[in-house]
């Protein structure tokens, strides 16, 4: 069953889980957050949604980095299912 959350809730939860509640400070921190987000989105919208979220939250990640993260997480999720 799907559960809908706002982008803010998704980022807050990613920070809580991936960074133990500490604010992201480095590009690596943002990579951890993006990995969480990409894993938890519906694969059919993950690429566009992650690109948008990277811009909205001013993540220091290039479009290519976001694409690589999303491709990896969507692939891992497909293997799991």
mmCIF file of the N, C-alpha and C atoms, coordinates in Angstrom:
data_MODEL
# 
_entry.id   MODEL 
# 
loop_
_atom_site.group_PDB 
_atom_site.id 
_atom_site.type_symbol 
_atom_site.label_atom_id 
_atom_site.label_alt_id 
_atom_site.label_comp_id 
_atom_site.label_asym_id 
_atom_site.label_entity_id 
_atom_site.label_seq_id 
_atom_site.pdbx_PDB_ins_code 
_atom_site.Cartn_x 
_atom_site.Cartn_y 
_atom_site.Cartn_z 
_atom_site.occupancy 
_atom_site.B_iso_or_equiv 
_atom_site.pdbx_formal_charge 
_atom_site.auth_seq_id 
_atom_site.auth_comp_id 
_atom_site.auth_asym_id 
_atom_site.auth_atom_id 
_atom_site.pdbx_PDB_model_num 
ATOM 1   N N  . UNK A 1 1  ? 0.840  -1.174 0.000   1.00 0.00 ? 1  UNK A N  1 
ATOM 2   C CA . UNK A 1 1  ? 0.000  0.000  0.000   1.00 0.00 ? 1  UNK A CA 1 
ATOM 3   C C  . UNK A 1 1  ? 0.891  1.244  0.000   1.00 0.00 ? 1  UNK A C  1 
ATOM 4   N N  . UNK A 1 2  ? 0.520  2.204  -0.789  1.00 0.00 ? 2  UNK A N  1 
ATOM 5   C CA . UNK A 1 2  ? 1.278  3.446  -0.871  1.00 0.00 ? 2  UNK A CA 1 
ATOM 6   C C  . UNK A 1 2  ? 0.970  4.338  0.321   1.00 0.00 ? 2  UNK A C  1 
ATOM 7   N N  . UNK A 1 3  ? 1.971  5.082  0.697   1.00 0.00 ? 3  UNK A N  1 
ATOM 8   C CA . UNK A 1 3  ? 1.810  6.075  1.758   1.00 0.00 ? 3  UNK A CA 1 
ATOM 9   C C  . UNK A 1 3  ? 2.359  7.375  1.214   1.00 0.00 ? 3  UNK A C  1 
ATOM 10  N N  . UNK A 1 4  ? 1.552  8.390  1.201   1.00 0.00 ? 4  UNK A N  1 
ATOM 11  C CA . UNK A 1 4  ? 1.965  9.665  0.629   1.00 0.00 ? 4  UNK A CA 1 
ATOM 12  C C  . UNK A 1 4  ? 2.529  10.578 1.715   1.00 0.00 ? 4  UNK A C  1 
ATOM 13  N N  . UNK A 1 5  ? 3.684  11.169 1.427   1.00 0.00 ? 5  UNK A N  1 
ATOM 14  C CA . UNK A 1 5  ? 4.295  12.133 2.336   1.00 0.00 ? 5  UNK A CA 1 
ATOM 15  C C  . UNK A 1 5  ? 4.765  13.327 1.518   1.00 0.00 ? 5  UNK A C  1 
ATOM 16  N N  . UNK A 1 6  ? 4.898  14.439 2.187   1.00 0.00 ? 6  UNK A N  1 
ATOM 17  C CA . UNK A 1 6  ? 5.381  15.635 1.503   1.00 0.00 ? 6  UNK A CA 1 
ATOM 18  C C  . UNK A 1 6  ? 6.893  15.538 1.294   1.00 0.00 ? 6  UNK A C  1 
ATOM 19  N N  . UNK A 1 7  ? 7.426  16.317 0.363   1.00 0.00 ? 7  UNK A N  1 
ATOM 20  C CA . UNK A 1 7  ? 8.877  16.336 0.198   1.00 0.00 ? 7  UNK A CA 1 
ATOM 21  C C  . UNK A 1 7  ? 9.604  16.705 1.502   1.00 0.00 ? 7  UNK A C  1 
ATOM 22  N N  . UNK A 1 8  ? 9.040  17.648 2.257   1.00 0.00 ? 8  UNK A N  1 
ATOM 23  C CA . UNK A 1 8  ? 9.667  18.029 3.526   1.00 0.00 ? 8  UNK A CA 1 
ATOM 24  C C  . UNK A 1 8  ? 9.727  16.846 4.490   1.00 0.00 ? 8  UNK A C  1 
ATOM 25  N N  . UNK A 1 9  ? 8.639  16.075 4.552   1.00 0.00 ? 9  UNK A N  1 
ATOM 26  C CA . UNK A 1 9  ? 8.632  14.890 5.422   1.00 0.00 ? 9  UNK A CA 1 
ATOM 27  C C  . UNK A 1 9  ? 9.672  13.875 4.969   1.00 0.00 ? 9  UNK A C  1 
ATOM 28  N N  . UNK A 1 10 ? 9.819  13.710 3.655   1.00 0.00 ? 10 UNK A N  1 
ATOM 29  C CA . UNK A 1 10 ? 10.787 12.754 3.109   1.00 0.00 ? 10 UNK A CA 1 
ATOM 30  C C  . UNK A 1 10 ? 12.213 13.166 3.481   1.00 0.00 ? 10 UNK A C  1 
ATOM 31  N N  . UNK A 1 11 ? 12.531 14.440 3.312   1.00 0.00 ? 11 UNK A N  1 
ATOM 32  C CA . UNK A 1 11 ? 13.873 14.925 3.635   1.00 0.00 ? 11 UNK A CA 1 
ATOM 33  C C  . UNK A 1 11 ? 14.111 14.843 5.149   1.00 0.00 ? 11 UNK A C  1 
ATOM 34  N N  . UNK A 1 12 ? 13.133 15.212 5.942   1.00 0.00 ? 12 UNK A N  1 
ATOM 35  C CA . UNK A 1 12 ? 13.268 15.133 7.402   1.00 0.00 ? 12 UNK A CA 1 
ATOM 36  C C  . UNK A 1 12 ? 13.529 13.698 7.847   1.00 0.00 ? 12 UNK A C  1 
ATOM 37  N N  . UNK A 1 13 ? 12.797 12.768 7.271   1.00 0.00 ? 13 UNK A N  1 
ATOM 38  C CA . UNK A 1 13 ? 12.984 11.351 7.622   1.00 0.00 ? 13 UNK A CA 1 
ATOM 39  C C  . UNK A 1 13 ? 14.346 10.843 7.156   1.00 0.00 ? 13 UNK A C  1 
ATOM 40  N N  . UNK A 1 14 ? 14.780 11.277 5.979   1.00 0.00 ? 14 UNK A N  1 
ATOM 41  C CA . UNK A 1 14 ? 16.104 10.888 5.488   1.00 0.00 ? 14 UNK A CA 1 
ATOM 42  C C  . UNK A 1 14 ? 17.195 11.396 6.421   1.00 0.00 ? 14 UNK A C  1 
ATOM 43  N N  . UNK A 1 15 ? 17.063 12.627 6.883   1.00 0.00 ? 15 UNK A N  1 
ATOM 44  C CA . UNK A 1 15 ? 18.040 13.189 7.816   1.00 0.00 ? 15 UNK A CA 1 
ATOM 45  C C  . UNK A 1 15 ? 18.021 12.417 9.131   1.00 0.00 ? 15 UNK A C  1 
ATOM 46  N N  . UNK A 1 16 ? 16.839 12.085 9.606   1.00 0.00 ? 16 UNK A N  1 
ATOM 47  C CA . UNK A 1 16 ? 16.726 11.338 10.869  1.00 0.00 ? 16 UNK A CA 1 
ATOM 48  C C  . UNK A 1 16 ? 17.388 9.964  10.756  1.00 0.00 ? 16 UNK A C  1 
ATOM 49  N N  . UNK A 1 17 ? 17.135 9.266  9.667   1.00 0.00 ? 17 UNK A N  1 
ATOM 50  C CA . UNK A 1 17 ? 17.634 7.904  9.523   1.00 0.00 ? 17 UNK A CA 1 
ATOM 51  C C  . UNK A 1 17 ? 19.082 7.884  9.040   1.00 0.00 ? 17 UNK A C  1 
ATOM 52  N N  . UNK A 1 18 ? 19.383 8.602  7.986   1.00 0.00 ? 18 UNK A N  1 
ATOM 53  C CA . UNK A 1 18 ? 20.707 8.525  7.372   1.00 0.00 ? 18 UNK A CA 1 
ATOM 54  C C  . UNK A 1 18 ? 21.777 9.311  8.132   1.00 0.00 ? 18 UNK A C  1 
ATOM 55  N N  . UNK A 1 19 ? 21.384 10.426 8.723   1.00 0.00 ? 19 UNK A N  1 
ATOM 56  C CA . UNK A 1 19 ? 22.369 11.302 9.372   1.00 0.00 ? 19 UNK A CA 1 
ATOM 57  C C  . UNK A 1 19 ? 22.157 11.397 10.880  1.00 0.00 ? 19 UNK A C  1 
ATOM 58  N N  . UNK A 1 20 ? 21.321 10.527 11.421  1.00 0.00 ? 20 UNK A N  1 
ATOM 59  C CA . UNK A 1 20 ? 21.042 10.501 12.859  1.00 0.00 ? 20 UNK A CA 1 
ATOM 60  C C  . UNK A 1 20 ? 20.567 11.855 13.383  1.00 0.00 ? 20 UNK A C  1 
ATOM 61  N N  . UNK A 1 21 ? 19.793 12.546 12.541  1.00 0.00 ? 21 UNK A N  1 
ATOM 62  C CA . UNK A 1 21 ? 19.183 13.807 12.939  1.00 0.00 ? 21 UNK A CA 1 
ATOM 63  C C  . UNK A 1 21 ? 20.054 15.036 12.776  1.00 0.00 ? 21 UNK A C  1 
ATOM 64  N N  . UNK A 1 22 ? 21.294 14.854 12.327  1.00 0.00 ? 22 UNK A N  1 
ATOM 65  C CA . UNK A 1 22 ? 22.182 16.009 12.153  1.00 0.00 ? 22 UNK A CA 1 
ATOM 66  C C  . UNK A 1 22 ? 21.967 16.644 10.776  1.00 0.00 ? 22 UNK A C  1 
ATOM 67  N N  . UNK A 1 23 ? 22.052 17.941 10.717  1.00 0.00 ? 23 UNK A N  1 
ATOM 68  C CA . UNK A 1 23 ? 21.864 18.658 9.450   1.00 0.00 ? 23 UNK A CA 1 
ATOM 69  C C  . UNK A 1 23 ? 22.934 18.251 8.434   1.00 0.00 ? 23 UNK A C  1 
ATOM 70  N N  . UNK A 1 24 ? 22.555 18.118 7.173   1.00 0.00 ? 24 UNK A N  1 
ATOM 71  C CA . UNK A 1 24 ? 23.548 17.787 6.144   1.00 0.00 ? 24 UNK A CA 1 
ATOM 72  C C  . UNK A 1 24 ? 24.543 18.926 5.969   1.00 0.00 ? 24 UNK A C  1 
ATOM 73  N N  . UNK A 1 25 ? 25.826 18.564 5.942   1.00 0.00 ? 25 UNK A N  1 
ATOM 74  C CA . UNK A 1 25 ? 26.885 19.575 5.837   1.00 0.00 ? 25 UNK A CA 1 
ATOM 75  C C  . UNK A 1 25 ? 27.790 19.355 4.626   1.00 0.00 ? 25 UNK A C  1 
ATOM 76  N N  . UNK A 1 26 ? 27.884 18.119 4.181   1.00 0.00 ? 26 UNK A N  1 
ATOM 77  C CA . UNK A 1 26 ? 28.824 17.783 3.106   1.00 0.00 ? 26 UNK A CA 1 
ATOM 78  C C  . UNK A 1 26 ? 28.065 17.206 1.906   1.00 0.00 ? 26 UNK A C  1 
ATOM 79  N N  . UNK A 1 27 ? 28.709 17.194 0.747   1.00 0.00 ? 27 UNK A N  1 
ATOM 80  C CA . UNK A 1 27 ? 28.083 16.527 -0.397  1.00 0.00 ? 27 UNK A CA 1 
ATOM 81  C C  . UNK A 1 27 ? 27.749 15.058 -0.094  1.00 0.00 ? 27 UNK A C  1 
ATOM 82  N N  . UNK A 1 28 ? 28.603 14.393 0.666   1.00 0.00 ? 28 UNK A N  1 
ATOM 83  C CA . UNK A 1 28 ? 28.323 12.995 1.024   1.00 0.00 ? 28 UNK A CA 1 
ATOM 84  C C  . UNK A 1 28 ? 27.029 12.873 1.829   1.00 0.00 ? 28 UNK A C  1 
ATOM 85  N N  . UNK A 1 29 ? 26.788 13.806 2.721   1.00 0.00 ? 29 UNK A N  1 
ATOM 86  C CA . UNK A 1 29 ? 25.527 13.806 3.474   1.00 0.00 ? 29 UNK A CA 1 
ATOM 87  C C  . UNK A 1 29 ? 24.338 13.887 2.515   1.00 0.00 ? 29 UNK A C  1 
ATOM 88  N N  . UNK A 1 30 ? 24.449 14.745 1.517   1.00 0.00 ? 30 UNK A N  1 
ATOM 89  C CA . UNK A 1 30 ? 23.356 14.897 0.552   1.00 0.00 ? 30 UNK A CA 1 
ATOM 90  C C  . UNK A 1 30 ? 23.205 13.651 -0.313  1.00 0.00 ? 30 UNK A C  1 
ATOM 91  N N  . UNK A 1 31 ? 24.306 12.983 -0.611  1.00 0.00 ? 31 UNK A N  1 
ATOM 92  C CA . UNK A 1 31 ? 24.235 11.716 -1.344  1.00 0.00 ? 31 UNK A CA 1 
ATOM 93  C C  . UNK A 1 31 ? 23.447 10.696 -0.522  1.00 0.00 ? 31 UNK A C  1 
ATOM 94  N N  . UNK A 1 32 ? 23.699 10.642 0.770   1.00 0.00 ? 32 UNK A N  1 
ATOM 95  C CA . UNK A 1 32 ? 22.969 9.726  1.649   1.00 0.00 ? 32 UNK A CA 1 
ATOM 96  C C  . UNK A 1 32 ? 21.475 10.048 1.625   1.00 0.00 ? 32 UNK A C  1 
ATOM 97  N N  . UNK A 1 33 ? 21.148 11.323 1.688   1.00 0.00 ? 33 UNK A N  1 
ATOM 98  C CA . UNK A 1 33 ? 19.742 11.736 1.661   1.00 0.00 ? 33 UNK A CA 1 
ATOM 99  C C  . UNK A 1 33 ? 19.105 11.378 0.317   1.00 0.00 ? 33 UNK A C  1 
ATOM 100 N N  . UNK A 1 34 ? 19.810 11.650 -0.774  1.00 0.00 ? 34 UNK A N  1 
ATOM 101 C CA . UNK A 1 34 ? 19.258 11.348 -2.092  1.00 0.00 ? 34 UNK A CA 1 
ATOM 102 C C  . UNK A 1 34 ? 19.071 9.845  -2.276  1.00 0.00 ? 34 UNK A C  1 
ATOM 103 N N  . UNK A 1 35 ? 19.979 9.039  -1.768  1.00 0.00 ? 35 UNK A N  1 
ATOM 104 C CA . UNK A 1 35 ? 19.810 7.588  -1.843  1.00 0.00 ? 35 UNK A CA 1 
ATOM 105 C C  . UNK A 1 35 ? 18.534 7.159  -1.124  1.00 0.00 ? 35 UNK A C  1 
ATOM 106 N N  . UNK A 1 36 ? 18.279 7.718  0.032   1.00 0.00 ? 36 UNK A N  1 
ATOM 107 C CA . UNK A 1 36 ? 17.063 7.409  0.794   1.00 0.00 ? 36 UNK A CA 1 
ATOM 108 C C  . UNK A 1 36 ? 15.823 7.794  -0.005  1.00 0.00 ? 36 UNK A C  1 
ATOM 109 N N  . UNK A 1 37 ? 15.835 8.998  -0.539  1.00 0.00 ? 37 UNK A N  1 
ATOM 110 C CA . UNK A 1 37 ? 14.686 9.485  -1.295  1.00 0.00 ? 37 UNK A CA 1 
ATOM 111 C C  . UNK A 1 37 ? 14.452 8.613  -2.532  1.00 0.00 ? 37 UNK A C  1 
ATOM 112 N N  . UNK A 1 38 ? 15.505 8.343  -3.284  1.00 0.00 ? 38 UNK A N  1 
ATOM 113 C CA . UNK A 1 38 ? 15.370 7.557  -4.514  1.00 0.00 ? 38 UNK A CA 1 
ATOM 114 C C  . UNK A 1 38 ? 14.824 6.163  -4.226  1.00 0.00 ? 38 UNK A C  1 
ATOM 115 N N  . UNK A 1 39 ? 15.261 5.558  -3.142  1.00 0.00 ? 39 UNK A N  1 
ATOM 116 C CA . UNK A 1 39 ? 14.786 4.221  -2.779  1.00 0.00 ? 39 UNK A CA 1 
ATOM 117 C C  . UNK A 1 39 ? 13.292 4.236  -2.445  1.00 0.00 ? 39 UNK A C  1 
ATOM 118 N N  . UNK A 1 40 ? 12.835 5.297  -1.831  1.00 0.00 ? 40 UNK A N  1 
ATOM 119 C CA . UNK A 1 40 ? 11.477 5.341  -1.303  1.00 0.00 ? 40 UNK A CA 1 
ATOM 120 C C  . UNK A 1 40 ? 10.430 5.919  -2.254  1.00 0.00 ? 40 UNK A C  1 
ATOM 121 N N  . UNK A 1 41 ? 10.836 6.326  -3.432  1.00 0.00 ? 41 UNK A N  1 
ATOM 122 C CA . UNK A 1 41 ? 9.867  6.845  -4.407  1.00 0.00 ? 41 UNK A CA 1 
ATOM 123 C C  . UNK A 1 41 ? 9.432  5.739  -5.369  1.00 0.00 ? 41 UNK A C  1 
ATOM 124 N N  . UNK A 1 42 ? 8.263  5.919  -5.933  1.00 0.00 ? 42 UNK A N  1 
ATOM 125 C CA . UNK A 1 42 ? 7.784  5.013  -6.972  1.00 0.00 ? 42 UNK A CA 1 
ATOM 126 C C  . UNK A 1 42 ? 8.770  5.110  -8.139  1.00 0.00 ? 42 UNK A C  1 
ATOM 127 N N  . UNK A 1 43 ? 9.290  3.973  -8.612  1.00 0.00 ? 43 UNK A N  1 
ATOM 128 C CA . UNK A 1 43 ? 10.315 4.024  -9.662  1.00 0.00 ? 43 UNK A CA 1 
ATOM 129 C C  . UNK A 1 43 ? 9.940  4.839  -10.905 1.00 0.00 ? 43 UNK A C  1 
ATOM 130 N N  . UNK A 1 44 ? 8.684  4.845  -11.272 1.00 0.00 ? 44 UNK A N  1 
ATOM 131 C CA . UNK A 1 44 ? 8.300  5.548  -12.495 1.00 0.00 ? 44 UNK A CA 1 
ATOM 132 C C  . UNK A 1 44 ? 8.433  7.073  -12.395 1.00 0.00 ? 44 UNK A C  1 
ATOM 133 N N  . UNK A 1 45 ? 8.467  7.608  -11.198 1.00 0.00 ? 45 UNK A N  1 
ATOM 134 C CA . UNK A 1 45 ? 8.616  9.062  -11.025 1.00 0.00 ? 45 UNK A CA 1 
ATOM 135 C C  . UNK A 1 45 ? 9.922  9.437  -10.331 1.00 0.00 ? 45 UNK A C  1 
ATOM 136 N N  . UNK A 1 46 ? 10.699 8.446  -9.939  1.00 0.00 ? 46 UNK A N  1 
ATOM 137 C CA . UNK A 1 46 ? 11.890 8.695  -9.119  1.00 0.00 ? 46 UNK A CA 1 
ATOM 138 C C  . UNK A 1 46 ? 12.869 9.668  -9.782  1.00 0.00 ? 46 UNK A C  1 
ATOM 139 N N  . UNK A 1 47 ? 13.140 9.480  -11.072 1.00 0.00 ? 47 UNK A N  1 
ATOM 140 C CA . UNK A 1 47 ? 14.137 10.339 -11.724 1.00 0.00 ? 47 UNK A CA 1 
ATOM 141 C C  . UNK A 1 47 ? 13.718 11.804 -11.697 1.00 0.00 ? 47 UNK A C  1 
ATOM 142 N N  . UNK A 1 48 ? 12.535 12.080 -12.190 1.00 0.00 ? 48 UNK A N  1 
ATOM 143 C CA . UNK A 1 48 ? 12.085 13.473 -12.243 1.00 0.00 ? 48 UNK A CA 1 
ATOM 144 C C  . UNK A 1 48 ? 11.917 14.065 -10.848 1.00 0.00 ? 48 UNK A C  1 
ATOM 145 N N  . UNK A 1 49 ? 11.352 13.285 -9.930  1.00 0.00 ? 49 UNK A N  1 
ATOM 146 C CA . UNK A 1 49 ? 11.130 13.790 -8.574  1.00 0.00 ? 49 UNK A CA 1 
ATOM 147 C C  . UNK A 1 49 ? 12.453 14.074 -7.867  1.00 0.00 ? 49 UNK A C  1 
ATOM 148 N N  . UNK A 1 50 ? 13.420 13.209 -8.041  1.00 0.00 ? 50 UNK A N  1 
ATOM 149 C CA . UNK A 1 50 ? 14.717 13.435 -7.383  1.00 0.00 ? 50 UNK A CA 1 
ATOM 150 C C  . UNK A 1 50 ? 15.443 14.634 -7.971  1.00 0.00 ? 50 UNK A C  1 
ATOM 151 N N  . UNK A 1 51 ? 15.373 14.805 -9.287  1.00 0.00 ? 51 UNK A N  1 
ATOM 152 C CA . UNK A 1 51 ? 15.990 15.990 -9.903  1.00 0.00 ? 51 UNK A CA 1 
ATOM 153 C C  . UNK A 1 51 ? 15.350 17.260 -9.356  1.00 0.00 ? 51 UNK A C  1 
ATOM 154 N N  . UNK A 1 52 ? 14.031 17.251 -9.244  1.00 0.00 ? 52 UNK A N  1 
ATOM 155 C CA . UNK A 1 52 ? 13.321 18.412 -8.711  1.00 0.00 ? 52 UNK A CA 1 
ATOM 156 C C  . UNK A 1 52 ? 13.683 18.663 -7.252  1.00 0.00 ? 52 UNK A C  1 
ATOM 157 N N  . UNK A 1 53 ? 13.695 17.604 -6.449  1.00 0.00 ? 53 UNK A N  1 
ATOM 158 C CA . UNK A 1 53 ? 14.015 17.770 -5.025  1.00 0.00 ? 53 UNK A CA 1 
ATOM 159 C C  . UNK A 1 53 ? 15.448 18.263 -4.828  1.00 0.00 ? 53 UNK A C  1 
ATOM 160 N N  . UNK A 1 54 ? 16.362 17.813 -5.665  1.00 0.00 ? 54 UNK A N  1 
ATOM 161 C CA . UNK A 1 54 ? 17.754 18.280 -5.571  1.00 0.00 ? 54 UNK A CA 1 
ATOM 162 C C  . UNK A 1 54 ? 17.820 19.793 -5.785  1.00 0.00 ? 54 UNK A C  1 
ATOM 163 N N  . UNK A 1 55 ? 17.003 20.290 -6.695  1.00 0.00 ? 55 UNK A N  1 
ATOM 164 C CA . UNK A 1 55 ? 16.982 21.735 -6.962  1.00 0.00 ? 55 UNK A CA 1 
ATOM 165 C C  . UNK A 1 55 ? 16.266 22.495 -5.851  1.00 0.00 ? 55 UNK A C  1 
ATOM 166 N N  . UNK A 1 56 ? 15.125 21.993 -5.433  1.00 0.00 ? 56 UNK A N  1 
ATOM 167 C CA . UNK A 1 56 ? 14.332 22.670 -4.400  1.00 0.00 ? 56 UNK A CA 1 
ATOM 168 C C  . UNK A 1 56 ? 15.123 22.786 -3.097  1.00 0.00 ? 56 UNK A C  1 
ATOM 169 N N  . UNK A 1 57 ? 15.848 21.742 -2.739  1.00 0.00 ? 57 UNK A N  1 
ATOM 170 C CA . UNK A 1 57 ? 16.597 21.739 -1.482  1.00 0.00 ? 57 UNK A CA 1 
ATOM 171 C C  . UNK A 1 57 ? 18.054 22.171 -1.660  1.00 0.00 ? 57 UNK A C  1 
ATOM 172 N N  . UNK A 1 58 ? 18.382 22.705 -2.830  1.00 0.00 ? 58 UNK A N  1 
ATOM 173 C CA . UNK A 1 58 ? 19.735 23.207 -3.129  1.00 0.00 ? 58 UNK A CA 1 
ATOM 174 C C  . UNK A 1 58 ? 20.812 22.193 -2.760  1.00 0.00 ? 58 UNK A C  1 
ATOM 175 N N  . UNK A 1 59 ? 20.582 20.952 -3.137  1.00 0.00 ? 59 UNK A N  1 
ATOM 176 C CA . UNK A 1 59 ? 21.572 19.907 -2.859  1.00 0.00 ? 59 UNK A CA 1 
ATOM 177 C C  . UNK A 1 59 ? 22.773 20.112 -3.769  1.00 0.00 ? 59 UNK A C  1 
ATOM 178 N N  . UNK A 1 60 ? 23.972 19.985 -3.228  1.00 0.00 ? 60 UNK A N  1 
ATOM 179 C CA . UNK A 1 60 ? 25.177 20.189 -4.040  1.00 0.00 ? 60 UNK A CA 1 
ATOM 180 C C  . UNK A 1 60 ? 25.509 18.945 -4.866  1.00 0.00 ? 60 UNK A C  1 
ATOM 181 N N  . UNK A 1 61 ? 24.533 18.496 -5.645  1.00 0.00 ? 61 UNK A N  1 
ATOM 182 C CA . UNK A 1 61 ? 24.703 17.309 -6.493  1.00 0.00 ? 61 UNK A CA 1 
ATOM 183 C C  . UNK A 1 61 ? 24.386 17.696 -7.934  1.00 0.00 ? 61 UNK A C  1 
ATOM 184 N N  . UNK A 1 62 ? 25.183 17.198 -8.859  1.00 0.00 ? 62 UNK A N  1 
ATOM 185 C CA . UNK A 1 62 ? 24.924 17.469 -10.272 1.00 0.00 ? 62 UNK A CA 1 
ATOM 186 C C  . UNK A 1 62 ? 23.760 16.606 -10.758 1.00 0.00 ? 62 UNK A C  1 
ATOM 187 N N  . UNK A 1 63 ? 23.206 16.986 -11.895 1.00 0.00 ? 63 UNK A N  1 
ATOM 188 C CA . UNK A 1 63 ? 22.131 16.177 -12.480 1.00 0.00 ? 63 UNK A CA 1 
ATOM 189 C C  . UNK A 1 63 ? 22.623 14.762 -12.752 1.00 0.00 ? 63 UNK A C  1 
ATOM 190 N N  . UNK A 1 64 ? 23.866 14.634 -13.197 1.00 0.00 ? 64 UNK A N  1 
ATOM 191 C CA . UNK A 1 64 ? 24.430 13.303 -13.474 1.00 0.00 ? 64 UNK A CA 1 
ATOM 192 C C  . UNK A 1 64 ? 24.538 12.471 -12.195 1.00 0.00 ? 64 UNK A C  1 
ATOM 193 N N  . UNK A 1 65 ? 24.952 13.101 -11.105 1.00 0.00 ? 65 UNK A N  1 
ATOM 194 C CA . UNK A 1 65 ? 25.037 12.372 -9.834  1.00 0.00 ? 65 UNK A CA 1 
ATOM 195 C C  . UNK A 1 65 ? 23.663 11.893 -9.378  1.00 0.00 ? 65 UNK A C  1 
ATOM 196 N N  . UNK A 1 66 ? 22.677 12.765 -9.494  1.00 0.00 ? 66 UNK A N  1 
ATOM 197 C CA . UNK A 1 66 ? 21.311 12.383 -9.104  1.00 0.00 ? 66 UNK A CA 1 
ATOM 198 C C  . UNK A 1 66 ? 20.832 11.238 -9.988  1.00 0.00 ? 66 UNK A C  1 
ATOM 199 N N  . UNK A 1 67 ? 21.064 11.330 -11.289 1.00 0.00 ? 67 UNK A N  1 
ATOM 200 C CA . UNK A 1 67 ? 20.666 10.265 -12.213 1.00 0.00 ? 67 UNK A CA 1 
ATOM 201 C C  . UNK A 1 67 ? 21.322 8.949  -11.833 1.00 0.00 ? 67 UNK A C  1 
ATOM 202 N N  . UNK A 1 68 ? 22.606 8.971  -11.518 1.00 0.00 ? 68 UNK A N  1 
ATOM 203 C CA . UNK A 1 68 ? 23.319 7.743  -11.124 1.00 0.00 ? 68 UNK A CA 1 
ATOM 204 C C  . UNK A 1 68 ? 22.736 7.147  -9.845  1.00 0.00 ? 68 UNK A C  1 
ATOM 205 N N  . UNK A 1 69 ? 22.447 7.995  -8.872  1.00 0.00 ? 69 UNK A N  1 
ATOM 206 C CA . UNK A 1 69 ? 21.877 7.530  -7.611  1.00 0.00 ? 69 UNK A CA 1 
ATOM 207 C C  . UNK A 1 69 ? 20.513 6.891  -7.855  1.00 0.00 ? 69 UNK A C  1 
ATOM 208 N N  . UNK A 1 70 ? 19.679 7.568  -8.620  1.00 0.00 ? 70 UNK A N  1 
ATOM 209 C CA . UNK A 1 70 ? 18.335 7.051  -8.889  1.00 0.00 ? 70 UNK A CA 1 
ATOM 210 C C  . UNK A 1 70 ? 18.422 5.734  -9.658  1.00 0.00 ? 70 UNK A C  1 
ATOM 211 N N  . UNK A 1 71 ? 19.253 5.669  -10.661 1.00 0.00 ? 71 UNK A N  1 
ATOM 212 C CA . UNK A 1 71 ? 19.395 4.429  -11.434 1.00 0.00 ? 71 UNK A CA 1 
ATOM 213 C C  . UNK A 1 71 ? 19.829 3.278  -10.537 1.00 0.00 ? 71 UNK A C  1 
ATOM 214 N N  . UNK A 1 72 ? 20.771 3.545  -9.662  1.00 0.00 ? 72 UNK A N  1 
ATOM 215 C CA . UNK A 1 72 ? 21.250 2.513  -8.740  1.00 0.00 ? 72 UNK A CA 1 
ATOM 216 C C  . UNK A 1 72 ? 20.131 2.049  -7.815  1.00 0.00 ? 72 UNK A C  1 
ATOM 217 N N  . UNK A 1 73 ? 19.426 2.979  -7.204  1.00 0.00 ? 73 UNK A N  1 
ATOM 218 C CA . UNK A 1 73 ? 18.386 2.611  -6.237  1.00 0.00 ? 73 UNK A CA 1 
ATOM 219 C C  . UNK A 1 73 ? 17.195 1.932  -6.908  1.00 0.00 ? 73 UNK A C  1 
ATOM 220 N N  . UNK A 1 74 ? 16.799 2.397  -8.075  1.00 0.00 ? 74 UNK A N  1 
ATOM 221 C CA . UNK A 1 74 ? 15.702 1.757  -8.798  1.00 0.00 ? 74 UNK A CA 1 
ATOM 222 C C  . UNK A 1 74 ? 16.103 0.336  -9.189  1.00 0.00 ? 74 UNK A C  1 
ATOM 223 N N  . UNK A 1 75 ? 17.338 0.162  -9.602  1.00 0.00 ? 75 UNK A N  1 
ATOM 224 C CA . UNK A 1 75 ? 17.846 -1.173 -9.939  1.00 0.00 ? 75 UNK A CA 1 
ATOM 225 C C  . UNK A 1 75 ? 17.871 -2.099 -8.732  1.00 0.00 ? 75 UNK A C  1 
ATOM 226 N N  . UNK A 1 76 ? 18.355 -1.591 -7.602  1.00 0.00 ? 76 UNK A N  1 
ATOM 227 C CA . UNK A 1 76 ? 18.394 -2.398 -6.375  1.00 0.00 ? 76 UNK A CA 1 
ATOM 228 C C  . UNK A 1 76 ? 16.988 -2.775 -5.926  1.00 0.00 ? 76 UNK A C  1 
ATOM 229 N N  . UNK A 1 77 ? 16.085 -1.839 -6.060  1.00 0.00 ? 77 UNK A N  1 
ATOM 230 C CA . UNK A 1 77 ? 14.700 -2.103 -5.663  1.00 0.00 ? 77 UNK A CA 1 
ATOM 231 C C  . UNK A 1 77 ? 14.066 -3.174 -6.554  1.00 0.00 ? 77 UNK A C  1 
ATOM 232 N N  . UNK A 1 78 ? 14.367 -3.111 -7.855  1.00 0.00 ? 78 UNK A N  1 
ATOM 233 C CA . UNK A 1 78 ? 13.844 -4.114 -8.796  1.00 0.00 ? 78 UNK A CA 1 
ATOM 234 C C  . UNK A 1 78 ? 14.395 -5.498 -8.464  1.00 0.00 ? 78 UNK A C  1 
ATOM 235 N N  . UNK A 1 79 ? 15.674 -5.577 -8.084  1.00 0.00 ? 79 UNK A N  1 
ATOM 236 C CA . UNK A 1 79 ? 16.275 -6.853 -7.691  1.00 0.00 ? 79 UNK A CA 1 
ATOM 237 C C  . UNK A 1 79 ? 15.577 -7.424 -6.460  1.00 0.00 ? 79 UNK A C  1 
ATOM 238 N N  . UNK A 1 80 ? 15.241 -6.546 -5.538  1.00 0.00 ? 80 UNK A N  1 
ATOM 239 C CA . UNK A 1 80 ? 14.614 -6.962 -4.298  1.00 0.00 ? 80 UNK A CA 1 
ATOM 240 C C  . UNK A 1 80 ? 13.195 -7.496 -4.529  1.00 0.00 ? 80 UNK A C  1 
ATOM 241 N N  . UNK A 1 81 ? 12.500 -6.863 -5.468  1.00 0.00 ? 81 UNK A N  1 
ATOM 242 C CA . UNK A 1 81 ? 11.121 -7.269 -5.735  1.00 0.00 ? 81 UNK A CA 1 
ATOM 243 C C  . UNK A 1 81 ? 11.141 -8.412 -6.704  1.00 0.00 ? 81 UNK A C  1 
# 
